[in-house]
Amino acid sequence: MPSTMTTIRIRVRMSSRPVDEPHRASSQLELLFDLTFVVAVAAVTAQFAHVIAEGHGLTGLVPFLQVFFAIWWAWMNFTWFASSYDTDDVPYRLLTMVQMAGVLVLAVGVPAAAGHSDYGIITLGYLVMRIGLVAQWLRAAFEDPASRRTGLRYAAGIGLVELGWLLRLALLTAGLLPASLQLPFFACLVVLELAVPWWAERVRATTWHPQHIAERYGLFTIILLGESVLAASRGVEGALEAAPLVVIAGSGLVLLFALWWLYFLVEAGEGLSERRHRSYWWGYGHFGIFAALAALGAGLEVAVEQSGRQAAASPMAIGYAVAVPVGAYLILLRAVHALVDADSVIPRTAVAGCVGAVVLSPLAAPWIGVAAVVALIAAACVALVAVAIWAARS
């Protein structure tokens, strides 16, 4: 029998992996990497739920999106790099561990950032992640001559924008950044972050694998749905204490199952293979989808808590904490599906009707209660799944 040591790859020359590599799937390291994001997503979701319960959902929305962008962008950068250059050797694994450490540091800083606008720890975690990623791109640049300019552009772009984040933190700490300029400053840095891949790949596109990318995005979608499953499970635990929790737990589970079903109606890998030029819009469009799922987890958590005790937020506000993320998810999912599937199986009119029903449901919350609102939202999404299945058969 061969020694188990023969499976350990000490060092492999980093080069572009084939675009059409057969049977390409997520590696065990990628799955382990995703587990660190479970911690980060749970932290930002819990913090947003706390803000919603206090009746400050709208004011807490921007900090939630800011923190979630850092989480999503770090995950996305690693995912697309791995799709092109995953060597799974010792240096690659160690640099991945560095990025995982950065995610955990970022997760620790979520409460301070979302609750007190203190971005010190989050910026530190983000810096650690970027150091690991820049090192990966520099390695790719020097070991893969054909893509050297692309790798150097990525490393330089990521490094320069990171200096911008550090400058922002320094200005905030010194009190030199007026409140009126904080959000525009953040938005400018976000635009620069999003522009780095477009700029870097103008000289030579990376060889990311479409089926692999589609699978990675699907796995992250399931992670985010898992946060809502956790909220539903809390409803089941407390079902003996309050009858509405039974309705919320059951409706929440049905709602999440319907959203999962809708996401995987389209085989994104095949569509990305045929329309690689639309990958930017497809990949970036998932920010809204992922953020909506995370916000839905927070909304369901507040709905469960409200049924067991009195919350500061009104029943209508809690209803909209569930309805708005669901509506945003459905609209963005239809748009993203359309990018890779010209004949989308989800009819546009059906999505519009479902979103309308979802958004109007919380208006009845003062009379029928939050549990009934969640049930109505779930029923509307189930109806949309039924329509999509019927349309697929036609």
N, C-alpha and C positions, 0 to 999 in steps of 0.2 A: 504493500500500500504506500502511496506517496506521502511524504511528510506534510503535516499541516502548515509547516513554515513556507512551503512553496507557494501558498496562496497569498502570502504577504508581499506587497509590492513596495519595496523600499523607495525607489525613485524611478519614475518613468518620464521620458521626455514629453513635455506638454505640447500637444498639437491638436488641431481642430478635429473633432469627431465627425464622422460622415453624417450628412443630412438624412440619408436613407438607411441608417443603421437598423438592421432587423431586430425585432423583439426588444426595443429600447424601453426600459421601464425605470421607475424611481428606484434609486439605490437605498440600501439600509442607512447610509449616512444621511441622505436627504430626509428620510423619515425621522431619524433622530434629530436632525436640525429643526424639523417642523415642530417637534415637541417643545422646544424653547419658545416658540411663538404661541403655543397654547397658553403658557404662563403670561406672556405679554398681552395677548388678547383678553384673557380673563381679567387682568388688572385694569385695562382700560374700560372694559365692559362694566365691571363692578363699580368703578368710579363714576361712570356715566349714569348708571342706575341710581346711585346715591343722589346725584344732582337732580335727576328727574323726580325722584320721590320727594325731594324738598321743594318741588314746584319751580325749579329753575332750568328746565330742559332746554329752552331756547338759548339762554345765556351760556349753557354748558356745551352747546353743540359745536361751536367753533374750536374750543380747546380739545374736545373729543376728536374732531377731524384732524387737528394738527398733530396730536399724538399718534393717531392711527396712521397718518401718512408716513411717519417715521418707521412704524412697524411694517407697513405694507411695502414701502420702497426698499427697505433692507431685505425683506424676503424676496422681492421681485428681482433685485440685482443678483442675489446669490443664485436664484433659480435659472435665470437666463444664462449666466456664466457657466453654471454646471452643465447645462444642456449642450454647450459647445466645447467645454474643456475639462470635464470631469476625468481625472486620471486615477483617482482613488488610491494614490500612493501616500506615503507617510507625510511629505510636506503639504500635500493638498488637505489631508485629514487634519493636520495640526492647525493650518490656517482657517479651516472651517470651524474648529473648536474655538479659535479666537473670536470669530464672528458670533458664535453661540454665546460666548461669555458676554459680548456686547449686548446681545438681546436681553439677557437676564439682568444686566445692569440697567438697561432702559426700562424694563418692567418694574424695577424697584423705584424708579423715579416717576412713575405714572401718577400716583396720588398727589405728589407735590406739584407736578406740572398742571394737572387738571383742576386741582383744588386751590392752588395758591399762585399759579403762573410762575412757578419756580422751575426753570428748564435746565438747571445745572446738571443734575444726575442723568437726565435723558440725553443731554448733549454729550456727556462723557460716554454713555453707552453707545451712542451713535458714532462717536469718534473711534471707539474700539472696533466696531463693525467695519467702518470705512478703512481702517488700517489693514485689516485682514483682506478686504476686497482689493484694495490698491496693490497689495503684495501679490495677490493672485494674478491681477492683470499685468503687472510687471514681469512676473514669471512667464506668462503666456507670450508677452512681447519678445522676450529674449530667447525663448525656446522654440517659437513658431515664427520663423522669418517671414513667411508669406503674409501673416497677419500682424506684423510688428507695429506698423503705423496705427492700426486699429487699437491694439492693446495699449500703446503709449498714449493715444488720445483718451481712452477710457481712464487710465491712471491719472493723467493730468487733469482731466475734467472733474473727476470725482474729488481729487485732492484740492483743487481750487474752490469748488463749491463748499467743501468741508471747512475751508478757511473762512468762508462767508458765514457758516453756522457758528463758528467759534467767535467771529467778530460780533455777531448778533448777541451771543451770550455775554461777551465782555461789555457791550453797550448797555444791555439790560442790567447787569450787575452794578455798573457804575452810575446807573440812572440817567444815561445820556441819550436813551432812545425814547422819545415821547410816545405816549400811549396811542396817539393818532397814527404813528408810523410803524407800530409793531406788526400789525397784520399785513400792511403792504410790503414790509421788509420780508416777512415770512413768505408771502405769495411770490415775490421775486425769486427767492431762493428755490422755491418749489418749481417754478418755471425753468430755472437753470438746471435743476436736477433732471427734469423730464427731457431737457434738450441734449444732455450729455450723450445718451445712446444714439440719438438721431445724428448728432455731429460726428461721433466716433465712427459710426458705421458707413459714413458717406465714402470713405476711402476703400473699405472692403467690409462686406457684411459678414457677421459671424454665422457659424453653421449650426444654429440651434435646431433641435429635432422637433417637428410639429406635434407628433403623437406624445412625445415626452413632455412637452410644454403643456399640452392639453390635460394630460394626466396630473401634472403638478398643480395646475390651477383647480382641477376637480378635487384633489386632496385637500387643498387649503379651504375650499368651499365647505367641505365636510367638517373641517376643524371649526369653522365659524358656526356652522349649524349645531355643532356639539355644545357651544356655549348656551344656545337656546334650549337644547335638550336638558342641560343642567338645570335651567330655570323651571322647566316642566317637571323634572324629577322632584324638585323642592315642593311643587304643588302636590305631587303624589304623597310625599312624606307627611304633609300637613292636611291631607284629605279628611282625616278623622276629626280635625279641629274645626274646619269650616267647609260647608258643602260647596260653595262656589269654586274652591280650589280643585274639585273634581272636574268641573267644567273647563277651567283654565288649563289644567294639566292635559286633559283629553283633547281639547281644541288646539292647544299649543303643539301637541305631538302631530295631529293631523295637518296643521298648517305647515310645520317644518317638513313633513313628508311630501306635501304638495310642492313646496318650493324646491326641494331636492329633485323631485320628479321633473319639474319644469327645466331645471338647469341641465340635466343630462338627457334631455330630449334630442339635442343636437350633438353630433359627433364632431367636436371642434377640431380634432387632429387632422382629419381629412380636409376640412375647409381651410385650415391654416396652411396645409401643404400646397393647396391650389392657389391660395391668395396670401402669400408671404408678405406682400406689400401692405397688407392691412393689419399686420401684427401689432404695430404701435397702437392703433386705435383699439384693437381687441384687448391688448394687455393693459393699457392705461384705463380703458373703460371698466375694467374689473375693480378699480379702486372704489367706485361708487357701489358696485355690487357687494364687495367685501365689507365696506363700511356700513351698508344697509343691514347686512346680516348681523354684524356686531351690535349695531344699535337696536336691532330687533331683540337680541338676547337681553339687552338692558331693559327694554320695554316689557318683555315678558316677566323678567325678574321683579320689576316694580308691580306689575299686575298681580303676581302671586303674593307679594308682600302686602299689597293693599287689601287683599281679601282676608288676610289674617289680622291686620291692625290698620288703624287709621293713618293715611298718608297725607302729607301737606298738599300734594298735587290733587287737583280735582279729578273726578272720574273721566271727564271728557279729555283732559290733558293726558291721562294715563292711556286712554283709548287711542289717542293720536300718537303716543309713543310707540304703539304697536303698528298702527295703520300707516303712518308716514314711511317707516322703513320698508314695509311690505310693498307699498305703492312704488317707491323709488326702485326697489329691487326688480319689480316686474317690468317697469319701463326700461331700465338699463339692460336687463337681461334680454328683452326683445331686440333692443338696438345692437347689443353685442352679438347675439345669434345671427342677426341679419348681415353682419360683416363677413361671416364665414359660411353662411348658408343662404343662398339667394332665394330659395323656396322655403322660408322658415315655416316650421310646423305649427307655430303659435300665431294664429291670425291677429292682425293688428287691431281689428275692431273688437275682438274678444278681450284683448289685453286692456283696451280703453274702457270697456264696460266693467271689467273686473276691478280696475283701479278706481273707477268712479264709485263702485259699491263699497270698496274698502275705505276710501277717504270719507264717505258719507256716514259710515257706520258709527263712528264715535259721537256723532251729534245726538244719538239716542242714549248715550251712556248715563245721563242723569236719571233716566226713567227705567232702563233695563239693566243697568249695572255693567261693570267692566267685563265680567265673565261672559255675558251674553254678547258683548261687542267682539271679544276675541273669537267666539263661536261663529259670529256672522262673517268675520274676516276669513276664517278658515273655510267656511262654506263657499265663499266666493272664489277662493283659490282652488278648491276641489272642483268647482264647476269649470274653471279655466283649464284644469288638467283634462277633464272629460272632453271639452271642446277640442283641445290640442290632439288628444288621442283619436277623436273622430276625424279631425282634419287630416291626420297622418294616414288614415285608412282610405281616404277619398282619392 
